[in-house]
Amino acid sequence: MSQQVQDAYIVAATRTPIGKAPRGMFKNIRPDDLLVRALQSVLSQAPNLDPQLIEDVVVGCSFPEAEQGLNLARMSVLLAGLPKSVGGVTINRYCASGITAIAMAADRIRVGQADVMIAAGVESMSMVPMMGHHPSMNMNIFKDENIGMAYGMGLTAEKVAQQWKISREAQDQFSYDSHQKAIAAQQAGEFKDETTAVEIIEYFPNLESGKIDAATRTVSQDEGARADTNLAALSKLRPVFAAKGSVTAGNSSQTSDGAGALILVSEKILKQFNLTPLARFVAFAVRGVPPEIMGIGPKEAIPSACRVAGITQEQIDWFELNEAFAAQSLAVIQDLGLDPAKVNPMGGAIALGHPLGATGAIRSATVIHALRRRNLKYGMVTMCVGTGMGAAGIFERT
């Protein structure tokens, strides 16, 4: 049975601030609570929309276990107070989980199987560490032809730096620039439209009264960007992953906590509820690359997504290229000839943080609001993915 293809529009997009892991502002905040905050906030941004019409909530999460376990999406739907008729599914494509969730939600609308969807992403690297609490790898991964899958992310960045001849100096400069752009954007209030403040309640023992006191504070700004960083300090950091390497904590993304959420609807819903679209979801692509150089993934995904969209790379006005590592970001920029002025104009994950499965949703909120604020047309969210993949999604300002 043939189905009519229709467009999917984003009518609301938001994210929490990003906290540093494991000792940052969200260290004691459960990931489902962060997701609930994002879900409730994004729904409040479309007050005319009947929540009973939401078909499903697709949530990306890189390590869905422990506090992120069970079916995190459905549990958070219920905790957020959405109608019990709303479904929830948790999906995992590591760092591309959030953008994949958006693509899956958009596809349901495109093929006419849904008119209202929510896509989201969440990760608490404070509560669930990289690789999870009890990683258990298939022993065949350690055979020669598969060994790249066993490499840590930092080692794959070293491989990219070597193969693409990315110097330590270039990596440190890229890191410094990321922090400078992020600080400038914060000072200019450019993250304000996309960010939902989070209330944090902290409990302290009162030894005098013998009771527990509570203190409440509200956070609305990303925690990672450092105004005091400089090239001299960055150059003194030791390599983390290889004794004679060039990848350091300073030119790598920060481990982080955060969540993001978007509402996608069909054109019928736009008209029925008199909604103003922020953007149209245009295209998505994912491509595989050798696991040992996983960071180069966007080099393959970006052209593929542009082909699907029927546009050229030069037509993209804004690239949110996730800065997993400076080395891989510079390699992608170098090989594709990307205009550096279009890449992460407000800083990237080195400064702002990278809460893994949430990043795709978070950076989608960034690019959607940036396109409108700066009157640009096309924006892309793209990232490398563990085990050797690249993913890219394209948005069009409407």
N, C-alpha and C positions, 0 to 999 in steps of 0.2 A: 504494500500500500504506500503510495507516494505521499509525502507530506510537504507542505509549503514551508520554505525557509523564510524566517523572519528575523529582524534585527533584535539584539538585546541591548538595552540601555541601562546605564548606571544612573540612579536617581539619588543615591546617598552613598557617601564613602567617608569612613573615619578610622582612626586608630588611636590606641593609647600612646602615651609617651613611652620611650624605650628606656628600660632600666639596665644598669650594668649587673652582670652576673659574675660570681655568685654572692657578692656582698653589697649589692646596690639597693635602690629604694624598693624594689619589688621582691626582695629575697624571701619575705614571709607571706607573699601574696600568691595564692593558688592560681595556676593557669586558667582553670575554669572560671574563677572569679574575674580575671582579666577579660576573658572572652565574654562573659555575661555583661560586663560594663560596655564593651564594644558593641554587642548586639543591641542592648537597650538604647545606646546612644544613636546608633545608625537608624533604628526604628523611629526615634524621636525626630529625626531629620526629614521624615516623610509622613507627617501626621495625618495626611488625607488618605493614606493607603490603608485598606482593610487588611490587617494581619492574618485574618482567616484565609486569605487567598495565597499565602506563602505555601509553596509546594514542598520545599525542602531547604535545608541549611547544609551546605558543603563546607567542611572545615579542614584546612591543612594543618598537619602537625608532624614534625620530623621524627619524634621519638614518643609515640603514643603508648606510654606505659606509666605505671605508678600514678601520680597526681594527674597525668595526662592520659590515663588509661581508660578502660571500659570503652564505651562509645562517647567520647568527649563531646562530640557535636550534639547528640541527642540529649545528653545530660544537661548541657549548657542551655539548650533550647528551653527545657523545662525550668531550669533555675532562673532563666531570664524572664519567665512569665509569658512566653509566647503561647499561643493556642496549642492545646495538646494534639491537634490535628497536624501540626507542622512536623515534618520528619527531620532527621539529622544523620549525616554520615561523615565519618572521619577518614581522610585520605592522606597518603604519604608519598611524596616524591622528594624527600629530604628538603633541600633549600628551595626547591621550586614548588613545594606543597601549596603555598598560598596562591600563586599565580595559576597553578593547575586547578585549584578549587574554583577560581573565577571562570576559567575556560569551561569547566564541566557544568557550572551553573548556567553560563551563557548558552552552551550547546543544548541544554534542556529547553530553553526558550526558543532557540533558533529552529528546532525541529517541531515546535508546536506542542510539546508535551507538558509545558508549564508556562505560566504567565508571570509569576513572581517567584524569585529565588533569592536567597542570601548566600554569599560566598564570604569566607572568613579564613583567618589563620591565627594560630596562637602557639607560643612556645615559652616555657620557663626553663632556662638553662641553669637557673639557681636550684631548682628542685629535681630536674631530670637532666643529668650531665650528657655531654656528647657521647654517643654510642649507647646510652642508656645505663641502667644499673647492672645488668647481667648480660653483656654481649656474648653471643655464642655463634661463631662463624663456622660455616661448612669447611672442613679440612681441605677440600679440593680447591678452595680459593688460594691455597699456598703452593699449588703447582705452578710451574714456570709460566705457563700461558695465561694464568689467572692472577698472578701475584699482584698486579696493579690494583686489584680490588682491596688488597690488604694494606696498601699504603695509607698512612695517615694523611689528612688533608694538607698539612704543612709540607710533607715530603713531596706531594704532587706539585705544590707551588714551587718548591726548589727545582723540580724537573722542568717546569715551564720556564723559570728564570734562566736555567742553563740553556735550554733548547732555543729560546727566543732572545737570548743574550740581553736580559733585563738586569741592569746594574743595581747594586745596593743603593747607590746615590739616587738613581731614578725612582726606586721604590720609596725611599725616605721622602723625597720631594713630593711624590704623589700623596703620601700619607699626610704630610704637612699641609698640602693644598686642600685635602679633604676636611681637615679640622678648621682651616681658615674659612672655607666656604660655608661650613655648617654654623660656625659662630656668627658669621655675617648674616646668614639667613635667620638665625634665632633673634639676633638683635633687631632685624628689620620686621620681625613678626610674621615671616613667610610660612611658618608651620602652623599658624593659629587656626586657620580654617579647617585643616585636616585632623587636628588633634582634640581628643576627648580627655578632659582632666579625670584623674583617678583619686579618690579619697582613700587615704591609708590610715588605718587605726592601729596604733601600737600600744601594747600593754606592758606596764612596769610594776614590779613589786614595790609597795610602800612599806618599808620596814617599821616606820613609826606607827602607822595605823593597822598594819597587818593585813591590809587589803591590796587589791590590784587596781592601780590607776590606769586610765586610758587617755591617750593623747591622739588627736586627729589632725592630720594635715592633708592638703590637697596638692598634687603634683601635676604639672601641665607641660613640662619641658623635658626633652631628652637629656639623659644623664651623661652621655659619653663624650660629647665634644669638649675639647680642652683648649682654652684660649692661651694657656701658658706653654703649650708644646712648641718646640723649635727644632731646627735641623741639627743643631749641635747635640741636643739631648737624644734625638732619634738615632743619630749616628753612633752613639755610645752603647746602644742596646746590643746584646749578644744574640747571635742566631739561635733559634729555639730548636730547629728540627734537624739541622746538619752542622757538624762541627765547623766546617769551612763554608757554610752557606751564607745566604743573604736575606732570608726571611726571618723577621723578628716579630715580637709582640707588637711593636710600634707600627709595622707596615702590614699587619694582618687585621681582619675584622675582629670586633669585640664580641665576646660571648654576652648574651643579652636576654632580657625578658620583655615580652610585649604581645599585643594582639591588634588585629585590624578586621574590619567588616565592611561589606558593600551590599547594597540592594540592587538587584537587576530585574528589569521588567520588560514586557513586550510593548509594542506600540499601542496595542489595544488598551493596556493598563494606563499608559501615559494619558491617553485621551479620556478614559473613563474617570480618572481621578484628578485630572488637570495637573499632572506632574511635570516639572521642568527637568529634562535630562541634563546631567552633568557631562556625560560622554557616551559614546557608543563603543561597545567592545567589537573590535574589527577582526582580529586574527590571533591565532596561537600556533606555535610550533615547538616541537621538542626533537632534539637530535642527539645521537650517541657519539662519543669520542673515546679514545683509549683511556681506561681508568687512571693510568699513571700520569696523565696530563689533563685531568678532569677540568681544570680551570679554564681551558680553552673552549669549553662548550659553547658559550655565546657566539663564538666565531661562526659556528655552523647554524645555530638557531636563529640568529638575527636575519641573515639572508633568506632563510626558509620562511620565516614569518612574513617578511616583506613580499615574497612571492605569493603567499597565500592571500595577502591583502591586496595584491595588485598595485603596489606602490614601490618606489625605490627607497633605498637606504637614505638617500639625501633628503627625502621628504619628511623624515622623522625629525621633529623639532627638539625633542627632549628625550634623552636616554637615561633611564635609571638602571645603570649597569652595576649590579651588586658587587661591592668591593670585598669579596671573600679574602683576597690578598692583592696587594698592589701589583705583584708580579703578573698575575693572570689578567688583571684589569688592563695593564699596560700592553700585554701581548695581544689582547683582543683589539684594543684601540689601534695598535700598530698594524696588525694584519688586515683589518677591515678599513683602515684609513678613516676612522671616526673623527669628527670634529671635536676636539677636547672641550670646546666651549659649550657643546651640547650635552656632554656627559656629566651627570651628577652635578648640576649647577649649584645645588644647595648642600653639597657634601654627600658622602656615602657611608657604607657600613664600617669603614675604618674609624670614622669619627662618631657616627650616630648609633652604631651597633647593628647586630645581625641575629635577631631571635629566630633563626632557622626557618621553621615551617610558617612563621608569621610574616616573614619579610616580604614575600610576594604581595600579600594583601596590604601591608603597610606602605610599601613603595608604590603600589597602585593608587592608594589614596593620595600620596604625594604628587604623582604625575597628573592625576585627574584635576586636582585643585590648581596645580601650577599651570596647566594648559589654559584654564579659564582666567587665572589671574594675569597671565602674560599675553593673552589673546593669541595662542598658538594652536595649531591644528592637530598634529599627530604626536603621540608620546608612546614610548616603549618601556616595559619593565623586562629585564633579562638577567639571568644569572647562570652560573655554573652549578653543577649538581654532583654530589658524591657518586662514586662508581662510574663516572664518565658520561655526563649528559650536559646539555645546555637547553634552556627553555627561554621563550620570549613571547610576550603578549603585547598587542598593539591596541591603543585607545585613540579615539577621535573625538575632539571637542565638538559638541553639537550646539 
